[in-house]
Amino acid sequence: MFCFLVKKTKKTSDFTATDVTGTSIVKGHLSKNIITPNGTGGWTNTTRVNVTGANVSIKIDKSGATGLYPNSTVAGADVYSGTTDNNGNYAITVKSNATGVSALITIDGFTGTQDTLINGMYKPGLYATYAGVSVTRNLFMGQNTTLDQAFVATNVSSNPNNFTIGSAVVTGSINYSLVRKVTTGTVVTMSNTFIPVPANTTVYLSFNMDPTTLAPKIYQTTTNSSGTYSFNLSTVPAGTTGFPAQAATIWVADWATTRDTMNFNGTTYLNTITGVPGVYNNAQTNNAGLYSTEIHNAVNFGFGGFTPN
């Protein structure tokens, strides 16, 4: 009798690695323009300095043909972030793969001042905005990419240090109407009468160009017991380049209250009777020529009528 020994072998299935990931580095340098003397008595705004502390973010989808895991259905995205150092440089390490991932790189914009550099000394300038940028790059593991950004200031003049900032004053009063009832013997007459608004009524002023931000600015104040208000505005001297008209709109918002009746016996005031509830409609007035040292008094106006409920 013959006996055969059969050796069993364990069969293993072939394994193919998919969604293999590695790393890539996204790096770059950020700068912004400043103002410097041009050597001939004028100014240039093409000189550049490093931007410190600017935010940079990178978004990489997890799934999809250009995602980090193209063979996966996992949802969401990985977001990486960093900031620039004192030299304006940034470097962010992100996950990538061999087939390439689509990375949305965003360099945030910011606000600040466009300064002037004279003899190594910085002088703060006008308020400015610096627009950011978003760029899509394909990243492959083991390879790096560079994205620089040269920020350019907007809403500034060529030399922000060549004008002075002063102040202007606007004062006035605000009134509203009541019913005036006069009894003279057996004769009763009805009319409107205008009186100052109560103390602490809010008054707003919209100034067309603030010299610090180069944008409209809203001021707010309240009336005193006589219904008068006062604003002190930051502005520039007349004739300053870039400020052809310094003007304001002064206004009050809708006011919900009652329209009361003032009773008189001839010319003698008797009392005030509470009237119907409703809304005194908002009203406004305009005032121009608000340059430094100007004082504009008696800018008076009244609520624009009453609408009962």
C-alpha positions in Angstrom: 0.0 0.0 0.0 1.2 3.3 -0.9 0.5 6.4 1.2 0.9 9.8 -0.4 1.3 12.9 1.7 -0.3 16.0 0.3 1.1 19.3 1.4 -1.4 22.1 1.6 -0.4 25.6 0.6 -2.2 28.7 1.7 -3.1 30.8 -1.3 -3.0 34.5 -0.9 -4.7 37.0 -3.1 -2.7 39.6 -5.0 -2.8 43.0 -3.2 -2.7 46.3 -5.0 -2.1 49.3 -2.9 -4.5 52.1 -3.7 -4.9 55.7 -2.4 -1.2 55.8 -1.3 -0.6 59.2 0.2 2.5 61.3 0.9 3.2 65.0 1.5 3.8 68.1 -0.4 4.9 71.6 0.7 3.1 74.8 -0.4 5.3 77.8 0.2 5.6 81.4 -0.9 6.5 85.0 -0.1 4.0 87.9 0.5 4.8 91.6 0.1 2.9 94.8 -0.1 3.6 98.2 -1.6 4.6 101.3 0.4 5.4 104.9 -0.4 9.0 106.2 -0.6 10.7 109.3 -2.0 11.6 108.9 -5.7 14.8 110.9 -5.4 13.5 113.8 -7.5 11.2 115.5 -4.9 8.2 113.3 -5.6 6.9 109.9 -4.4 6.6 106.4 -5.7 4.3 103.6 -4.4 6.1 100.7 -6.0 8.5 99.9 -3.2 7.7 96.6 -1.5 8.0 95.3 2.1 7.3 92.0 3.7 3.8 91.1 5.0 3.9 89.6 8.4 1.2 87.5 10.0 -0.9 87.1 6.8 -3.2 84.0 6.8 -2.8 81.3 4.1 -5.2 78.2 3.9 -5.2 75.1 1.7 -8.3 73.0 1.1 -8.0 69.5 -0.3 -11.2 67.4 -0.9 -11.0 63.8 0.4 -12.8 62.1 -2.4 -13.4 62.6 -6.1 -11.1 62.1 -9.1 -8.7 64.8 -7.9 -9.3 64.2 -4.2 -6.9 62.8 -1.7 -8.5 59.4 -1.7 -9.9 59.0 -5.3 -11.1 55.4 -4.6 -13.0 56.4 -1.5 -16.5 57.8 -1.0 -15.5 59.5 2.2 -17.0 63.0 2.4 -15.4 66.3 3.4 -12.1 68.0 3.0 -8.8 68.6 4.8 -8.0 72.2 5.5 -4.4 73.3 6.4 -3.5 76.8 7.5 -0.5 78.9 8.3 0.8 82.5 8.6 3.8 84.4 7.2 6.8 85.0 9.3 8.8 88.3 9.8 10.3 87.8 6.4 6.9 87.4 4.7 7.5 83.7 4.0 5.1 80.8 4.7 5.5 77.0 4.2 2.6 74.6 4.8 3.0 70.8 4.6 -0.1 69.0 3.3 -1.1 65.5 2.4 -1.0 64.6 -1.3 -0.9 61.4 -3.5 0.9 60.0 -6.5 -1.9 60.8 -9.0 -2.2 64.4 -8.0 -4.7 66.3 -5.8 -6.4 69.5 -6.5 -5.6 72.0 -3.8 -7.4 75.4 -3.4 -4.8 77.8 -2.0 -6.3 81.0 -0.4 -4.2 83.9 0.7 -6.4 86.1 2.8 -6.7 89.8 2.1 -6.4 92.3 4.9 -6.9 95.9 5.9 -4.3 98.3 7.3 -2.4 101.5 6.5 -0.3 102.2 3.5 2.8 103.7 5.1 5.6 105.9 4.0 9.2 104.9 4.5 11.6 107.9 4.8 15.2 107.4 5.9 14.4 104.0 7.4 11.5 105.4 9.5 7.9 104.3 8.9 5.2 107.0 9.0 1.6 105.6 9.2 -0.5 106.4 6.2 -4.1 106.3 5.1 -6.3 103.3 5.7 -6.1 100.8 2.9 -7.4 97.4 1.8 -5.3 94.7 0.3 -7.2 92.1 -1.8 -6.5 88.4 -1.3 -6.3 85.7 -3.9 -7.5 82.0 -4.4 -5.6 79.7 -6.8 -6.0 76.0 -7.6 -2.9 73.9 -7.9 -2.3 70.2 -8.5 0.0 68.7 -5.9 1.9 65.4 -6.2 3.5 63.7 -3.2 7.2 64.5 -2.9 6.8 67.6 -5.0 6.4 71.2 -3.8 4.7 74.3 -5.2 5.3 78.0 -4.8 2.6 80.7 -4.7 3.7 84.3 -4.0 1.5 87.3 -3.6 2.3 91.0 -4.2 -0.4 92.9 -2.5 -1.4 96.3 -3.8 -3.1 98.9 -1.6 -6.4 100.5 -2.7 -8.2 103.6 -1.7 -5.1 105.6 -0.8 -3.4 108.6 -2.3 0.2 108.7 -3.6 1.4 110.4 -0.4 -0.7 109.9 2.7 1.3 112.2 4.8 0.9 115.4 3.0 -2.4 116.7 4.4 -3.6 117.5 7.8 -6.8 116.3 9.6 -8.9 118.9 11.5 -12.5 119.1 12.6 -15.8 120.7 11.7 -18.9 121.2 13.8 -22.6 120.7 12.9 -25.3 121.8 15.3 -29.0 122.1 14.9 -32.4 121.2 16.4 -35.2 118.8 15.6 -38.9 119.2 16.1 -42.1 117.3 15.7 -45.8 118.3 15.4 -48.6 118.1 17.9 -52.3 119.1 17.6 -52.9 122.6 19.0 -56.5 123.1 20.3 -57.4 126.7 21.3 -60.7 127.5 23.0 -61.7 131.2 22.9 -65.2 131.5 24.5 -67.3 129.1 22.5 -65.0 129.0 19.5 -62.6 126.1 19.1 -59.8 126.1 16.6 -57.5 123.2 15.7 -54.1 123.5 14.1 -50.6 122.0 14.2 -47.8 123.2 16.5 -44.2 122.2 16.4 -42.2 121.6 19.6 -38.6 120.2 20.2 -38.2 116.5 20.3 -37.6 114.9 23.8 -34.2 114.7 25.2 -32.1 111.7 24.2 -33.7 111.4 20.8 -31.0 109.6 18.6 -29.7 111.6 15.6 -27.4 110.2 12.9 -25.0 111.8 10.6 -23.6 110.1 7.4 -20.3 111.8 6.3 -19.3 111.1 2.7 -15.6 110.7 3.2 -13.8 110.2 6.5 -10.1 111.3 6.0 -8.8 108.2 7.9 -10.7 105.4 6.2 -11.4 107.3 2.9 -14.9 105.9 3.1 -18.3 107.1 4.4 -18.6 107.2 8.2 -21.7 107.2 10.4 -21.8 109.4 13.5 -24.4 109.2 16.2 -25.5 111.5 19.0 -28.6 112.4 21.1 -30.6 115.6 21.6 -30.6 117.6 24.8 -33.6 118.9 26.7 -34.1 121.7 24.1 -34.1 119.3 21.1 -30.7 120.4 19.9 -27.8 118.2 18.7 -24.1 118.6 17.9 -21.6 116.7 15.9 -17.8 117.1 15.8 -16.4 115.6 12.5 -12.9 114.7 11.5 -12.3 116.3 8.1 -9.6 118.1 6.0 -9.0 121.7 5.0 -10.7 123.1 2.0 -8.8 122.5 -1.2 -7.2 119.3 -0.1 -6.5 117.0 -3.1 -8.8 114.0 -3.2 -11.6 115.7 -1.1 -13.6 117.8 -3.6 -16.7 117.8 -1.4 -17.1 117.1 2.3 -20.8 116.7 2.9 -23.1 115.1 5.3 -26.7 113.8 5.6 -28.2 114.3 9.1 -31.2 112.1 9.8 -33.6 110.6 12.4 -35.2 107.2 12.3 -38.9 106.4 12.6 -40.2 107.2 16.1 -43.1 105.2 17.5 -45.2 107.3 20.0 -48.5 109.1 20.3 -49.5 112.4 18.6 -50.8 114.4 21.5 -53.1 117.5 21.8 -52.0 120.7 23.6 -55.0 122.5 25.0 -55.1 126.3 25.3 -57.7 128.7 26.7 -56.9 131.6 24.5 -53.2 132.0 24.8 -53.0 130.2 28.2 -51.7 126.7 28.1 -53.9 124.2 30.0 -52.7 120.7 29.5 -51.6 118.0 27.1 -53.9 115.1 26.2 -52.5 111.8 25.0 -53.4 111.1 21.4 -53.6 108.2 19.0 -50.5 105.9 18.7 -48.5 105.8 15.5 -45.2 106.6 14.0 -43.5 109.9 13.3 -41.8 109.3 9.9 -38.1 109.5 9.5 -36.6 112.7 8.0 -33.3 114.1 6.9 -31.4 117.2 5.8 -28.2 117.7 3.9 -25.2 119.9 4.7 -22.2 120.6 2.6 -18.8 122.3 2.8 -17.8 120.6 6.0 -14.0 121.4 6.0 -11.7 122.0 8.9 -12.6 124.9 11.2 -16.1 125.2 9.7 -19.0 125.6 12.3 -22.4 125.1 10.8 -25.1 126.2 13.2 -28.9 126.1 12.9 -29.1 122.9 10.7 -32.7 122.4 11.8 -35.3 120.0 10.6 -38.4 118.2 11.7 -39.9 114.7 11.6 -41.7 114.0 8.3 -45.3 113.8 9.4 -47.2 111.3 11.6 -48.8 108.0 10.5 -51.4 106.7 13.0 -51.6 102.9 13.7 
